Amino acid sequence: MHQRLVMVFNQFENELRRQKCTAGMKEMLLRGDWPTKPPLGYDSIQKNGARTIVINATGKILRHAFIWKLEEDLSHDAIRARLAQKGVVLCRQRITAVLRNPFYCGLLSHNMLDGEIIQGNHEPLISRELFLRVNGVMDTHTHGYSIKEENEHIPLKRFLLCEKCNKPLRGYIVKKKGIHYYKCCTIGCGTNRNAQVLNDRFAEALEAFKLDHDPEVLHLIKQQTVATFNQYMQGHQDEHMMLVQKQQELNKKIERLEERFIEEELTADLYNKYTAKYNEELSDIETAIAEASQVSNLRECIGLAVDFAVNIAKKWVLADYFTKQRIQNLLFPSGIFYNKEMDECRTERVNSVFLYLAHLKQLTLKKQKDIVGFTMPLFDLTRSVAGTGLEPMTFGL
């Protein structure tokens, strides 16, 4: 429990850093500069002290793929074969990604841009006209349904798991009906469900974690959570000191080992044997120290978690595709299993911090409330989080 809490609060710290990083990346995109590793066919180099994205040898070969698609209307497999002959080996799905990526015609498209298309500062591999004509050709080859990676109508894809075969559910749309579905791709499984139904059920499940209290009560919840976490940490200070002491001892052993090897008191075989042994032990101890360390900016992290839980269902519904997926994975790290026969959902793990906040919510409201549409009771889960020997302080309610 202690280790899970530490890791979760570290997640929130990372979230704060990520927000600052995201703002910087968006600024770069709006300037026309690609902030991360460029797509296949491009290299990122330093030129006159500035980062520049240039076409490499692979890119010059990829240019042929667009021309073949437009002028000869080759299949993806035929394009793959020709590219392989020129030394560029790609899978069929990668061919699709390349041909549909506007980066190659000099444009930037990114989820951070909220649908806006920006003229990039990099050299285009092909003309915009060629790109549009190629994708016009591709759009004529449909088979009654289509799959889109970033689709706000199916945010639970790969997050939902088929309980029958433990495989992630995929998402697709039947164009004739205009209806999205989640589907298990295992042959013979048959798990298939209307996406909107499961989306609505997930949003309803989030209501169990909603902190709809007055500001004064939210402030008390923040205080209680900080106090509880600090109390956990106090009980592990001795453990932390012992780990640090072992770390220092191992570092001394490694230094002594190196000295003896240099002075030819040890053979190379013995030196390598014990160096590997000590380094493995040191790695385990360093991991344990990291998990047992105090989280900096604890109040800020707790504040973020509590503020996040206010109207959490509404935030998920109104969020974009990527934000929805981050919320889903934060609350349910192991995903959610769907049983088609019972038309029920279950999960093996709920984020410990939000589970603890739900426990405090139940105490303040003086009533038990389970997760709607889930087979396991939330009350039993919250008791498992609270049942650690730490009794929450009373709020005087």
Secondary structure as a PSIPRED ss2 file (coil, helix, strand):
# PSIPRED VFORMAT (PSIPRED V4.0)

   1 M C   1.000  0.000  0.000
   2 H H   0.000  1.000  0.000
   3 Q H   0.000  1.000  0.000
   4 R H   0.000  1.000  0.000
   5 L H   0.000  1.000  0.000
   6 V H   0.000  1.000  0.000
   7 M H   0.000  1.000  0.000
   8 V H   0.000  1.000  0.000
   9 F H   0.000  1.000  0.000
  10 N H   0.000  1.000  0.000
  11 Q H   0.000  1.000  0.000
  12 F H   0.000  1.000  0.000
  13 E H   0.000  1.000  0.000
  14 N H   0.000  1.000  0.000
  15 E H   0.000  1.000  0.000
  16 L H   0.000  1.000  0.000
  17 R H   0.000  1.000  0.000
  18 R H   0.000  1.000  0.000
  19 Q H   0.000  1.000  0.000
  20 K H   0.000  1.000  0.000
  21 C H   0.000  1.000  0.000
  22 T H   0.000  1.000  0.000
  23 A H   0.000  1.000  0.000
  24 G H   0.000  1.000  0.000
  25 M H   0.000  1.000  0.000
  26 K H   0.000  1.000  0.000
  27 E H   0.000  1.000  0.000
  28 M H   0.000  1.000  0.000
  29 L H   0.000  1.000  0.000
  30 L H   0.000  1.000  0.000
  31 R H   0.000  1.000  0.000
  32 G C   1.000  0.000  0.000
  33 D C   1.000  0.000  0.000
  34 W C   1.000  0.000  0.000
  35 P C   1.000  0.000  0.000
  36 T C   1.000  0.000  0.000
  37 K C   1.000  0.000  0.000
  38 P C   1.000  0.000  0.000
  39 P C   1.000  0.000  0.000
  40 L C   1.000  0.000  0.000
  41 G C   1.000  0.000  0.000
  42 Y E   0.000  0.000  1.000
  43 D E   0.000  0.000  1.000
  44 S E   0.000  0.000  1.000
  45 I E   0.000  0.000  1.000
  46 Q E   0.000  0.000  1.000
  47 K E   0.000  0.000  1.000
  48 N C   1.000  0.000  0.000
  49 G C   1.000  0.000  0.000
  50 A E   0.000  0.000  1.000
  51 R E   0.000  0.000  1.000
  52 T E   0.000  0.000  1.000
  53 I E   0.000  0.000  1.000
  54 V E   0.000  0.000  1.000
  55 I E   0.000  0.000  1.000
  56 N C   1.000  0.000  0.000
  57 A H   0.000  1.000  0.000
  58 T H   0.000  1.000  0.000
  59 G H   0.000  1.000  0.000
  60 K H   0.000  1.000  0.000
  61 I H   0.000  1.000  0.000
  62 L H   0.000  1.000  0.000
  63 R H   0.000  1.000  0.000
  64 H H   0.000  1.000  0.000
  65 A H   0.000  1.000  0.000
  66 F H   0.000  1.000  0.000
  67 I H   0.000  1.000  0.000
  68 W H   0.000  1.000  0.000
  69 K H   0.000  1.000  0.000
  70 L H   0.000  1.000  0.000
  71 E H   0.000  1.000  0.000
  72 E H   0.000  1.000  0.000
  73 D C   1.000  0.000  0.000
  74 L C   1.000  0.000  0.000
  75 S C   1.000  0.000  0.000
  76 H H   0.000  1.000  0.000
  77 D H   0.000  1.000  0.000
  78 A H   0.000  1.000  0.000
  79 I H   0.000  1.000  0.000
  80 R H   0.000  1.000  0.000
  81 A H   0.000  1.000  0.000
  82 R H   0.000  1.000  0.000
  83 L H   0.000  1.000  0.000
  84 A H   0.000  1.000  0.000
  85 Q H   0.000  1.000  0.000
  86 K C   1.000  0.000  0.000
  87 G C   1.000  0.000  0.000
  88 V C   1.000  0.000  0.000
  89 V C   1.000  0.000  0.000
  90 L C   1.000  0.000  0.000
  91 C C   1.000  0.000  0.000
  92 R H   0.000  1.000  0.000
  93 Q H   0.000  1.000  0.000
  94 R H   0.000  1.000  0.000
  95 I H   0.000  1.000  0.000
  96 T H   0.000  1.000  0.000
  97 A H   0.000  1.000  0.000
  98 V H   0.000  1.000  0.000
  99 L H   0.000  1.000  0.000
 100 R H   0.000  1.000  0.000
 101 N C   1.000  0.000  0.000
 102 P H   0.000  1.000  0.000
 103 F H   0.000  1.000  0.000
 104 Y H   0.000  1.000  0.000
 105 C H   0.000  1.000  0.000
 106 G C   1.000  0.000  0.000
 107 L E   0.000  0.000  1.000
 108 L E   0.000  0.000  1.000
 109 S C   1.000  0.000  0.000
 110 H C   1.000  0.000  0.000
 111 N H   0.000  1.000  0.000
 112 M H   0.000  1.000  0.000
 113 L H   0.000  1.000  0.000
 114 D C   1.000  0.000  0.000
 115 G C   1.000  0.000  0.000
 116 E C   1.000  0.000  0.000
 117 I C   1.000  0.000  0.000
 118 I E   0.000  0.000  1.000
 119 Q E   0.000  0.000  1.000
 120 G C   1.000  0.000  0.000
 121 N C   1.000  0.000  0.000
 122 H C   1.000  0.000  0.000
 123 E C   1.000  0.000  0.000
 124 P C   1.000  0.000  0.000
 125 L C   1.000  0.000  0.000
 126 I C   1.000  0.000  0.000
 127 S C   1.000  0.000  0.000
 128 R H   0.000  1.000  0.000
 129 E H   0.000  1.000  0.000
 130 L H   0.000  1.000  0.000
 131 F H   0.000  1.000  0.000
 132 L H   0.000  1.000  0.000
 133 R H   0.000  1.000  0.000
 134 V H   0.000  1.000  0.000
 135 N H   0.000  1.000  0.000
 136 G H   0.000  1.000  0.000
 137 V H   0.000  1.000  0.000
 138 M H   0.000  1.000  0.000
 139 D H   0.000  1.000  0.000
 140 T C   1.000  0.000  0.000
 141 H C   1.000  0.000  0.000
 142 T C   1.000  0.000  0.000
 143 H C   1.000  0.000  0.000
 144 G C   1.000  0.000  0.000
 145 Y E   0.000  0.000  1.000
 146 S E   0.000  0.000  1.000
 147 I C   1.000  0.000  0.000
 148 K C   1.000  0.000  0.000
 149 E C   1.000  0.000  0.000
 150 E C   1.000  0.000  0.000
 151 N C   1.000  0.000  0.000
 152 E C   1.000  0.000  0.000
 153 H C   1.000  0.000  0.000
 154 I C   1.000  0.000  0.000
 155 P C   1.000  0.000  0.000
 156 L C   1.000  0.000  0.000
 157 K C   1.000  0.000  0.000
 158 R C   1.000  0.000  0.000
 159 F C   1.000  0.000  0.000
 160 L E   0.000  0.000  1.000
 161 L E   0.000  0.000  1.000
 162 C E   0.000  0.000  1.000
 163 E C   1.000  0.000  0.000
 164 K C   1.000  0.000  0.000
 165 C C   1.000  0.000  0.000
 166 N C   1.000  0.000  0.000
 167 K C   1.000  0.000  0.000
 168 P E   0.000  0.000  1.000
 169 L E   0.000  0.000  1.000
 170 R E   0.000  0.000  1.000
 171 G E   0.000  0.000  1.000
 172 Y E   0.000  0.000  1.000
 173 I E   0.000  0.000  1.000
 174 V E   0.000  0.000  1.000
 175 K C   1.000  0.000  0.000
 176 K C   1.000  0.000  0.000
 177 K C   1.000  0.000  0.000
 178 G C   1.000  0.000  0.000
 179 I E   0.000  0.000  1.000
 180 H E   0.000  0.000  1.000
 181 Y E   0.000  0.000  1.000
 182 Y E   0.000  0.000  1.000
 183 K E   0.000  0.000  1.000
 184 C E   0.000  0.000  1.000
 185 C C   1.000  0.000  0.000
 186 T C   1.000  0.000  0.000
 187 I C   1.000  0.000  0.000
 188 G C   1.000  0.000  0.000
 189 C C   1.000  0.000  0.000
 190 G C   1.000  0.000  0.000
 191 T C   1.000  0.000  0.000
 192 N E   0.000  0.000  1.000
 193 R E   0.000  0.000  1.000
 194 N E   0.000  0.000  1.000
 195 A H   0.000  1.000  0.000
 196 Q H   0.000  1.000  0.000
 197 V H   0.000  1.000  0.000
 198 L H   0.000  1.000  0.000
 199 N H   0.000  1.000  0.000
 200 D H   0.000  1.000  0.000
 201 R H   0.000  1.000  0.000
 202 F H   0.000  1.000  0.000
 203 A H   0.000  1.000  0.000
 204 E H   0.000  1.000  0.000
 205 A H   0.000  1.000  0.000
 206 L H   0.000  1.000  0.000
 207 E H   0.000  1.000  0.000
 208 A H   0.000  1.000  0.000
 209 F H   0.000  1.000  0.000
 210 K C   1.000  0.000  0.000
 211 L C   1.000  0.000  0.000
 212 D C   1.000  0.000  0.000
 213 H C   1.000  0.000  0.000
 214 D C   1.000  0.000  0.000
 215 P H   0.000  1.000  0.000
 216 E H   0.000  1.000  0.000
 217 V H   0.000  1.000  0.000
 218 L H   0.000  1.000  0.000
 219 H H   0.000  1.000  0.000
 220 L H   0.000  1.000  0.000
 221 I H   0.000  1.000  0.000
 222 K H   0.000  1.000  0.000
 223 Q H   0.000  1.000  0.000
 224 Q H   0.000  1.000  0.000
 225 T H   0.000  1.000  0.000
 226 V H   0.000  1.000  0.000
 227 A H   0.000  1.000  0.000
 228 T H   0.000  1.000  0.000
 229 F H   0.000  1.000  0.000
 230 N H   0.000  1.000  0.000
 231 Q H   0.000  1.000  0.000
 232 Y H   0.000  1.000  0.000
 233 M H   0.000  1.000  0.000
 234 Q H   0.000  1.000  0.000
 235 G C   1.000  0.000  0.000
 236 H C   1.000  0.000  0.000
 237 Q H   0.000  1.000  0.000
 238 D H   0.000  1.000  0.000
 239 E H   0.000  1.000  0.000
 240 H H   0.000  1.000  0.000
 241 M H   0.000  1.000  0.000
 242 M H   0.000  1.000  0.000
 243 L H   0.000  1.000  0.000
 244 V H   0.000  1.000  0.000
 245 Q H   0.000  1.000  0.000
 246 K H   0.000  1.000  0.000
 247 Q H   0.000  1.000  0.000
 248 Q H   0.000  1.000  0.000
 249 E H   0.000  1.000  0.000
 250 L H   0.000  1.000  0.000
 251 N H   0.000  1.000  0.000
 252 K H   0.000  1.000  0.000
 253 K H   0.000  1.000  0.000
 254 I H   0.000  1.000  0.000
 255 E H   0.000  1.000  0.000
 256 R H   0.000  1.000  0.000
 257 L H   0.000  1.000  0.000
 258 E H   0.000  1.000  0.000
 259 E H   0.000  1.000  0.000
 260 R H   0.000  1.000  0.000
 261 F H   0.000  1.000  0.000
 262 I H   0.000  1.000  0.000
 263 E C   1.000  0.000  0.000
 264 E C   1.000  0.000  0.000
 265 E C   1.000  0.000  0.000
 266 L C   1.000  0.000  0.000
 267 T C   1.000  0.000  0.000
 268 A H   0.000  1.000  0.000
 269 D H   0.000  1.000  0.000
 270 L H   0.000  1.000  0.000
 271 Y H   0.000  1.000  0.000
 272 N H   0.000  1.000  0.000
 273 K H   0.000  1.000  0.000
 274 Y H   0.000  1.000  0.000
 275 T H   0.000  1.000  0.000
 276 A H   0.000  1.000  0.000
 277 K H   0.000  1.000  0.000
 278 Y H   0.000  1.000  0.000
 279 N H   0.000  1.000  0.000
 280 E H   0.000  1.000  0.000
 281 E H   0.000  1.000  0.000
 282 L H   0.000  1.000  0.000
 283 S H   0.000  1.000  0.000
 284 D H   0.000  1.000  0.000
 285 I H   0.000  1.000  0.000
 286 E H   0.000  1.000  0.000
 287 T H   0.000  1.000  0.000
 288 A H   0.000  1.000  0.000
 289 I H   0.000  1.000  0.000
 290 A H   0.000  1.000  0.000
 291 E H   0.000  1.000  0.000
 292 A H   0.000  1.000  0.000
 293 S C   1.000  0.000  0.000
 294 Q C   1.000  0.000  0.000
 295 V C   1.000  0.000  0.000
 296 S C   1.000  0.000  0.000
 297 N C   1.000  0.000  0.000
 298 L H   0.000  1.000  0.000
 299 R H   0.000  1.000  0.000
 300 E H   0.000  1.000  0.000
 301 C H   0.000  1.000  0.000
 302 I H   0.000  1.000  0.000
 303 G H   0.000  1.000  0.000
 304 L H   0.000  1.000  0.000
 305 A H   0.000  1.000  0.000
 306 V H   0.000  1.000  0.000
 307 D H   0.000  1.000  0.000
 308 F H   0.000  1.000  0.000
 309 A H   0.000  1.000  0.000
 310 V C   1.000  0.000  0.000
 311 N C   1.000  0.000  0.000
 312 I H   0.000  1.000  0.000
 313 A H   0.000  1.000  0.000
 314 K H   0.000  1.000  0.000
 315 K H   0.000  1.000  0.000
 316 W H   0.000  1.000  0.000
 317 V H   0.000  1.000  0.000
 318 L H   0.000  1.000  0.000
 319 A C   1.000  0.000  0.000
 320 D C   1.000  0.000  0.000
 321 Y H   0.000  1.000  0.000
 322 F H   0.000  1.000  0.000
 323 T H   0.000  1.000  0.000
 324 K H   0.000  1.000  0.000
 325 Q H   0.000  1.000  0.000
 326 R H   0.000  1.000  0.000
 327 I H   0.000  1.000  0.000
 328 Q H   0.000  1.000  0.000
 329 N H   0.000  1.000  0.000
 330 L H   0.000  1.000  0.000
 331 L H   0.000  1.000  0.000
 332 F C   1.000  0.000  0.000
 333 P C   1.000  0.000  0.000
 334 S C   1.000  0.000  0.000
 335 G C   1.000  0.000  0.000
 336 I E   0.000  0.000  1.000
 337 F E   0.000  0.000  1.000
 338 Y E   0.000  0.000  1.000
 339 N E   0.000  0.000  1.000
 340 K C   1.000  0.000  0.000
 341 E C   1.000  0.000  0.000
 342 M C   1.000  0.000  0.000
 343 D C   1.000  0.000  0.000
 344 E E   0.000  0.000  1.000
 345 C E   0.000  0.000  1.000
 346 R E   0.000  0.000  1.000
 347 T C   1.000  0.000  0.000
 348 E C   1.000  0.000  0.000
 349 R C   1.000  0.000  0.000
 350 V C   1.000  0.000  0.000
 351 N C   1.000  0.000  0.000
 352 S H   0.000  1.000  0.000
 353 V H   0.000  1.000  0.000
 354 F H   0.000  1.000  0.000
 355 L H   0.000  1.000  0.000
 356 Y H   0.000  1.000  0.000
 357 L H   0.000  1.000  0.000
 358 A H   0.000  1.000  0.000
 359 H H   0.000  1.000  0.000
 360 L H   0.000  1.000  0.000
 361 K H   0.000  1.000  0.000
 362 Q H   0.000  1.000  0.000
 363 L H   0.000  1.000  0.000
 364 T H   0.000  1.000  0.000
 365 L H   0.000  1.000  0.000
 366 K C   1.000  0.000  0.000
 367 K C   1.000  0.000  0.000
 368 Q C   1.000  0.000  0.000
 369 K C   1.000  0.000  0.000
 370 D C   1.000  0.000  0.000
 371 I C   1.000  0.000  0.000
 372 V C   1.000  0.000  0.000
 373 G C   1.000  0.000  0.000
 374 F E   0.000  0.000  1.000
 375 T C   1.000  0.000  0.000
 376 M C   1.000  0.000  0.000
 377 P C   1.000  0.000  0.000
 378 L H   0.000  1.000  0.000
 379 F H   0.000  1.000  0.000
 380 D H   0.000  1.000  0.000
 381 L H   0.000  1.000  0.000
 382 T H   0.000  1.000  0.000
 383 R H   0.000  1.000  0.000
 384 S H   0.000  1.000  0.000
 385 V H   0.000  1.000  0.000
 386 A H   0.000  1.000  0.000
 387 G C   1.000  0.000  0.000
 388 T C   1.000  0.000  0.000
 389 G C   1.000  0.000  0.000
 390 L C   1.000  0.000  0.000
 391 E C   1.000  0.000  0.000
 392 P C   1.000  0.000  0.000
 393 M C   1.000  0.000  0.000
 394 T C   1.000  0.000  0.000
 395 F C   1.000  0.000  0.000
 396 G C   1.000  0.000  0.000
 397 L C   1.000  0.000  0.000
